[in-house]
Amino acid sequence: MTKGFKDKLGQGGYGSVFKGKLRSGNLVAIKVLNKSKANGQDFMNEVATIGRIHHVNVVQLIGFCVEGSKQALVYDFMPNGSLDKFIFPDRDNSTFLGWDQIYEIAFGVARGMEYLHRGCDMQILHFDIKPHNILLDENFIPKVSDFGLAKLYPVDDSIVSLTAVRGTLGYMAPELFYKNIGGISYKADVYSFGMLLMEMVGRRKNLNAFVEHSSQIYFPSWIYDKFDQGEDLIEVLNATEGEKKTLKKMIIVAFWCIQMKPINRPSMRNVLEMLEGPIELLQMPPKPFFGPEEMSIEDTSNNSVEIPTSSSSNTVTIDINVSYE
C-alpha cells in the first residue's frame, strides 16, 4: 500500500506520514507512529476521537492498524498538504492564496472546531490548532487534523482537568500555564484559533525576530497598534479596497479570540457569527496583554521541547507535530 514507505510526506516527533494507495485506487496518508508509551496514548486518542467525527472540515479516518509494537493510522490524502506552506513565505513552495480564499479557509476551520466543541455527543478539545494541523484538499477545503493531543469531555463540562500541559508554543492559551487567569475549557482552542487567524492575515509567524523593525517582532501587538493609529490596511497588508473589510473583520475576530482571560473570548459559534456578520457590528476589543514570556519564545515549530509549569517544579512535554512538506 505504501510501496515500501518510499513516498514520505512529512515527519514529526511522533513518527512519519507516508503516501499510499488502496486497492480501490484511492490515495491515502498513512501515519506511522514511533515506538513510545506517549505515542501509544496518542494513537488511542486519535482512534477514539476521530472514530466519532464526521464533518467536511475535519480529516476523515479511514482505518488503523496495530501489528505488534507498530501502529498506523490511515487518512484521506490531502493533495495540497498543510496550510503553513501557503501562508509562510520562507517555505520552499510559498504559493500565496488570495484573501478571499484565506477567509474561506478560516471560516471552514472555525466550522470544524465548532463541530468538535458542540456537534458530537462528547465535546472534543483539540489542544493543538495551528497551520501545520490544517490540511487542504484538492479544492482547498480545510480539514482539522492531528488529534494526538485531543481530549474528550462531557458536553456539559464548562471547565476541564488536564494532567499535563499540551500544545505547541505560540498557540497555547495562557491559562494552560497560569491558573489564576481562569479554568481550562474549549476557550483554549479558541485562543489557538485566534493565533492561527493572525498568522493567516499576517502571512508570517506571529513571533519573528528577523523582521525589519523591532516593533514588528510580535505581529499581534504590531497590527493592533496599526489599528489604534488608524493606519490603512490596504498599505499595511497589501490588500485591495475590496478586501479591506474582510481583513479587518478577521483581525478583530482574532483579537477577541486571543484575549488573556478565557471568559472574554467568544465561543466558536460566536466566532462564526462574527465572521459571517457585517463588519459594522464588530467592536474592537481591548489590547490583549502581551507578556515578556511570549516575546522570548524561540521558533520551535519542528521540535519537541520541555518547559516548566508556573505552578510546580515539574516539567511538561509540549508535542510539536508534523505537517506535509
C-alpha positions in Angstrom: 0.0 0.0 0.0 2.9 2.4 0.7 5.4 1.0 -1.9 7.9 0.2 0.8 7.3 3.5 2.6 9.3 5.4 -0.1 6.9 8.4 -0.6 7.3 10.3 2.7 5.0 13.3 3.1 6.4 14.5 6.4 7.9 13.7 9.7 7.5 14.8 13.3 8.1 13.9 16.9 5.5 11.1 16.9 6.6 9.4 13.7 6.2 9.8 9.9 3.5 10.2 7.3 3.6 8.4 4.0 1.6 8.5 0.8 -0.1 5.3 -0.1 -2.8 3.8 -2.4 -5.6 1.4 -1.5 -6.6 -1.4 -3.8 -9.6 0.7 -4.8 -7.1 3.2 -6.2 -7.8 5.9 -3.6 -4.8 7.8 -2.3 -4.3 7.8 1.5 -2.0 9.3 4.0 -0.5 6.7 6.4 0.7 8.0 9.8 3.2 5.5 11.3 3.8 6.2 15.0 7.2 5.9 16.7 7.6 3.3 19.5 6.9 5.1 22.8 4.5 5.0 25.6 3.4 8.5 24.9 2.7 7.8 21.2 0.7 4.7 22.2 -1.6 7.1 24.1 -1.6 9.4 21.1 -2.7 6.5 18.9 -5.5 5.6 21.2 -6.5 9.3 21.4 -6.8 9.6 17.6 -8.7 6.4 17.1 -11.1 7.1 20.0 -11.6 10.7 18.9 -11.7 10.6 15.1 -13.9 7.5 15.1 -16.9 9.5 16.2 -16.3 12.5 13.9 -18.0 13.1 10.5 -17.6 16.7 9.3 -16.5 18.2 6.0 -13.9 20.3 7.8 -12.4 17.5 9.9 -10.0 15.0 8.4 -11.5 11.5 7.9 -10.0 8.5 9.5 -10.3 5.6 7.1 -8.8 2.9 9.3 -6.0 1.9 11.6 -3.6 -1.0 12.0 -1.8 -2.5 15.0 0.9 -5.1 14.4 3.0 -5.9 17.5 4.5 -2.6 18.6 3.8 -1.0 15.2 0.8 1.4 15.0 -0.5 3.2 11.9 -3.5 5.4 11.1 -4.9 5.8 7.6 -6.5 9.0 6.5 -7.8 10.5 3.3 -4.9 12.0 1.3 -4.9 15.8 1.1 -3.1 16.8 -2.1 -2.5 20.4 -1.1 -0.8 19.4 2.1 -0.9 21.7 5.2 -1.8 25.4 5.4 1.6 26.6 6.6 3.2 26.3 3.2 0.7 28.7 1.8 1.0 31.4 4.4 4.7 31.4 5.4 6.9 32.9 2.7 10.1 31.2 4.0 8.9 27.9 2.8 10.3 26.5 -0.5 6.8 26.3 -2.0 5.4 29.7 -1.0 2.4 30.0 -3.2 0.2 32.6 -1.7 -3.6 32.3 -1.6 -5.9 35.2 -2.3 -7.5 36.9 0.6 -11.0 35.6 -0.3 -9.6 32.1 -0.2 -7.8 32.8 3.1 -11.1 33.9 4.5 -12.9 30.8 3.3 -10.3 28.5 4.8 -10.5 30.4 8.2 -14.3 30.0 8.1 -14.0 26.3 7.3 -11.6 25.8 10.2 -14.0 27.6 12.5 -16.9 25.4 11.4 -14.8 22.3 12.1 -13.8 23.5 15.5 -17.4 24.4 16.4 -18.5 20.9 15.4 -15.8 19.4 17.7 -16.9 21.5 20.6 -20.7 21.2 20.2 -21.6 18.9 17.4 -20.8 15.5 18.9 -22.1 13.5 21.9 -18.9 14.5 23.7 -17.1 17.8 23.4 -13.7 17.3 21.8 -10.9 19.7 22.7 -8.1 19.6 20.1 -5.3 21.4 22.1 -3.1 21.8 19.0 -4.7 24.1 16.5 -2.0 25.5 14.2 -1.3 25.9 10.5 0.6 22.6 10.4 -2.5 20.8 11.5 -4.9 22.3 9.0 -4.8 20.2 5.8 -6.2 21.3 2.4 -7.9 19.0 -0.1 -7.8 19.4 -3.9 -10.3 22.3 -3.6 -8.5 23.9 -0.7 -11.3 22.9 1.7 -9.7 22.9 5.1 -9.6 19.9 7.4 -8.7 20.0 11.1 -6.2 17.2 11.6 -3.9 15.5 14.2 -5.9 14.5 17.2 -3.0 13.0 19.2 -3.3 15.6 21.9 -7.1 15.8 21.8 -9.2 15.1 24.9 -12.9 14.1 25.2 -15.2 15.6 27.9 -18.9 15.5 28.6 -20.7 18.3 26.7 -21.8 20.0 29.9 -18.3 20.4 31.4 -17.5 24.1 31.3 -14.2 23.5 33.0 -12.0 20.5 32.3 -8.9 18.9 34.0 -5.6 18.2 32.5 -2.7 16.1 34.0 -0.1 17.9 31.8 0.1 21.0 29.6 -0.3 20.1 26.0 0.1 22.0 22.7 2.6 24.0 20.6 4.4 27.0 21.8 3.0 30.2 20.3 -0.5 28.8 20.1 -1.1 27.7 23.7 -3.6 29.6 25.8 -2.2 31.4 28.8 -4.5 29.6 31.3 -2.6 26.4 30.5 0.3 28.0 32.3 -1.2 30.5 34.7 -4.1 29.1 36.8 -5.2 32.4 38.2 -6.3 33.6 34.7 -9.2 31.1 34.5 -10.1 27.4 34.2 -9.2 25.3 31.2 -12.0 24.8 28.7 -12.8 24.9 25.0 -11.7 28.5 25.2 -8.1 27.2 25.0 -8.9 26.1 21.4 -10.4 29.4 20.7 -7.2 31.1 21.7 -5.2 28.8 19.3 -7.6 29.7 16.5 -7.0 33.4 17.1 -3.3 32.9 16.8 -3.8 30.9 13.7 -6.0 33.6 12.3 -3.4 36.2 13.0 -0.8 34.2 11.0 -3.2 33.8 8.1 -3.7 37.5 7.9 -0.1 38.4 8.5 1.2 35.7 6.2 4.0 35.2 8.7 4.7 33.7 12.1 3.3 35.7 14.9 6.8 35.8 16.5 9.6 36.6 14.2 12.9 38.0 15.3 14.2 38.6 11.8 11.8 41.4 10.8 13.0 44.8 9.6 11.8 46.8 12.6 11.8 45.6 16.3 8.2 46.8 16.6 7.2 44.1 14.1 8.7 41.1 16.1 5.3 40.2 17.6 2.7 40.6 14.9 -0.5 40.8 17.1 0.9 43.7 19.1 2.2 45.4 15.9 -1.1 45.1 14.0 -3.1 46.2 17.0 -1.1 49.4 17.2 -1.6 50.0 13.5 -5.3 49.7 14.0 -5.1 52.0 17.0 -3.3 54.6 15.0 -5.9 54.4 12.2 -3.4 53.2 9.5 -4.8 51.9 6.3 -4.9 48.1 6.0 -4.5 48.4 2.2 -0.9 49.6 2.7 -0.1 47.6 5.8 -1.2 44.2 4.4 -1.0 44.8 0.7 -4.8 44.3 0.2 -7.1 45.8 -2.3 -10.0 48.1 -1.4 -12.5 45.3 -1.8 -10.6 43.0 0.5 -10.2 45.6 3.3 -13.4 44.8 5.2 -12.8 41.1 5.1 -9.3 41.5 6.5 -10.4 44.0 9.2 -13.1 41.5 10.2 -10.6 38.6 10.5 -8.2 40.7 12.6 -10.9 41.9 15.0 -12.2 38.4 15.5 -8.6 37.2 16.1 -8.1 39.8 18.8 -11.3 38.7 20.6 -10.1 35.1 20.4 -6.7 35.9 22.0 -7.9 37.9 24.9 -5.9 37.0 28.0 -8.8 35.8 30.2 -10.9 32.8 28.8 -14.1 34.5 29.9 -13.5 37.4 27.5 -13.1 35.1 24.5 -16.0 34.1 22.2 -17.2 30.6 21.6 -16.6 29.1 18.2 -20.3 29.6 17.4 -19.9 33.3 18.2 -16.7 33.3 16.0 -18.8 32.0 13.1 -21.4 34.7 13.6 -18.8 37.4 13.7 -17.1 36.2 10.6 -20.4 36.0 8.7 -21.9 39.2 10.0 -21.3 42.8 8.9 -18.1 44.5 10.0 -20.0 47.5 11.3 -21.4 45.4 14.2 -17.9 44.4 15.4 -16.3 46.3 18.2 -12.5 46.4 18.7 -11.6 44.5 21.9 -9.1 45.8 24.5 -5.5 45.1 23.5 -4.6 41.6 24.9 -1.8 41.6 27.5 1.4 40.5 25.8 3.8 39.3 28.4 7.6 39.1 28.1 7.5 35.3 28.1 5.7 35.4 24.7 8.4 37.6 23.3 11.2 35.3 24.4 10.0 32.0 22.9 12.1 30.9 20.0 10.6 29.2 17.0 10.1 25.6 18.0 7.6 24.5 15.4 9.6 21.5 14.3 10.9 20.2 17.6 9.7 18.8 20.9 10.5 20.9 23.9 10.1 20.7 27.7 9.2 23.7 29.8 8.4 24.0 33.5 4.9 24.8 34.6 4.4 28.1 36.6 2.6 26.3 39.4 5.0 23.5 40.2 8.6 22.3 39.7 7.5 19.5 37.3 8.3 19.6 33.6 5.7 19.0 30.9 6.2 17.9 27.3 4.9 20.1 24.5 4.3 17.9 21.5 5.3 19.5 18.2 3.7 17.6 15.4 4.2 17.2 11.7 2.8 18.9 8.5 3.1 17.8 4.9 6.2 19.1 3.3 
